[in-house]
């Protein structure tokens, strides 16, 4: 007897029934939540999401994200350097200086990466 086949069919049927029962609004929310979690598995996407959430969608869509050097990592994170520093290319920033943060601290929690901006020390 194939127990895995029965279990797979049972789960597939439950998901199909769930998807048919819920409304359009909840389907949209569930899809957005899944897409958000998938994007948070890549550090550069979590940096772009942090930029997007601060209100700069044009910069978030076109910016190039790269790892900071080891020296920058030690300098920006200090003595307790948990995580990694990622920087954005400054050529994408506008001339008005409305977005001056170029370094982000990325921490990995289980499978997901959380990014937040780092103010320049000193």
C-alpha positions as CSV (number, residue, x, y, z in Angstrom):
1,X,0.0,0.0,0.0
2,X,1.4,3.4,-1.0
3,X,0.8,5.7,2.1
4,X,2.6,8.7,0.6
5,X,0.4,8.7,-2.5
6,X,-2.7,8.7,-0.2
7,X,-1.3,11.5,1.9
8,X,-0.4,13.6,-1.2
9,X,-3.8,13.2,-2.7
10,X,-5.5,14.1,0.6
11,X,-3.4,17.3,1.0
12,X,-4.0,18.3,-2.7
13,X,-7.7,17.8,-2.3
14,X,-7.8,19.9,0.9
15,X,-5.9,22.7,-0.8
16,X,-8.2,22.6,-3.8
17,X,-11.3,22.8,-1.5
18,X,-9.8,25.6,0.5
19,X,-9.0,27.6,-2.6
20,X,-12.6,27.2,-4.0
21,X,-14.2,28.3,-0.7
22,X,-12.3,31.5,0.0
23,X,-13.1,34.8,-1.7
24,X,-11.2,37.0,-4.1
25,X,-9.9,39.3,-1.4
26,X,-8.5,36.5,0.7
27,X,-6.9,34.8,-2.3
28,X,-5.2,38.0,-3.1
29,X,-3.9,38.4,0.5
30,X,-2.6,34.8,0.6
31,X,-0.8,35.1,-2.8
32,X,0.8,38.4,-1.6
33,X,1.9,36.8,1.6
34,X,3.5,33.8,-0.2
35,X,5.2,36.1,-2.7
36,X,6.6,38.2,0.1
37,X,8.0,35.2,2.0
38,X,9.6,33.9,-1.2
39,X,11.2,37.3,-1.8
40,X,12.6,37.4,1.7
41,X,14.7,34.3,1.1
42,X,17.2,36.3,-1.0
43,X,19.2,39.0,0.8
44,X,19.2,41.5,-2.1
45,X,15.4,41.2,-2.4
46,X,15.0,42.0,1.3
47,X,17.1,45.1,0.9
48,X,14.9,46.2,-2.1
49,X,11.8,45.5,0.0
50,X,13.2,47.7,2.8
51,X,13.8,50.5,0.3
52,X,10.3,50.0,-1.1
53,X,8.7,50.2,2.4
54,X,10.5,53.5,3.1
55,X,8.6,55.1,0.2
56,X,11.1,54.9,-2.7
57,X,9.6,52.4,-5.2
58,X,11.6,53.8,-8.2
59,X,14.9,53.3,-6.5
60,X,13.9,49.9,-5.2
61,X,13.0,48.5,-8.6
62,X,16.2,49.7,-10.3
63,X,18.9,49.5,-7.7
64,X,21.9,47.2,-7.8
65,X,22.6,45.5,-4.4
66,X,26.0,44.1,-3.4
67,X,27.8,42.9,-0.3
68,X,29.9,45.4,1.5
69,X,33.6,44.6,2.0
70,X,34.7,42.9,5.2
71,X,36.3,46.2,6.5
72,X,33.0,48.1,5.9
73,X,31.2,45.2,7.6
74,X,33.3,45.5,10.8
75,X,33.2,49.3,10.7
76,X,29.4,49.6,10.4
77,X,28.3,46.8,12.6
78,X,30.9,47.4,15.3
79,X,31.9,44.8,17.9
80,X,28.8,42.6,17.7
81,X,28.7,42.0,14.0
82,X,25.8,39.6,13.6
83,X,24.5,39.4,10.0
84,X,25.9,41.0,6.9
85,X,26.1,44.5,5.4
86,X,24.8,45.1,1.9
87,X,25.2,48.3,0.0
88,X,23.4,49.9,-2.9
89,X,25.0,51.5,-5.9
90,X,25.1,55.3,-5.3
91,X,24.6,56.1,-9.0
92,X,20.9,55.2,-8.7
93,X,20.3,58.0,-6.1
94,X,18.7,61.2,-7.2
95,X,20.6,64.5,-7.1
96,X,18.2,66.0,-4.6
97,X,19.6,63.8,-1.9
98,X,16.2,62.6,-0.8
99,X,17.6,59.1,-0.1
100,X,21.0,59.0,1.5
101,X,21.1,55.6,3.2
102,X,23.3,53.3,1.2
103,X,24.0,50.5,3.7
104,X,21.6,47.9,5.0
105,X,22.1,45.3,7.8
106,X,20.7,41.9,6.8
107,X,20.0,39.3,9.4
108,X,18.9,35.8,8.6
109,X,16.2,34.3,10.7
110,X,15.7,30.6,9.8
111,X,15.1,30.8,6.1
112,X,14.2,34.5,5.8
113,X,16.3,37.6,5.5
114,X,15.4,40.8,7.3
115,X,17.0,44.1,6.2
116,X,17.0,47.5,7.8
117,X,19.0,50.6,7.1
118,X,22.2,51.4,8.9
119,X,22.9,55.1,9.7
120,X,26.5,56.2,9.1
121,X,28.5,56.1,12.3
122,X,30.1,59.2,13.6
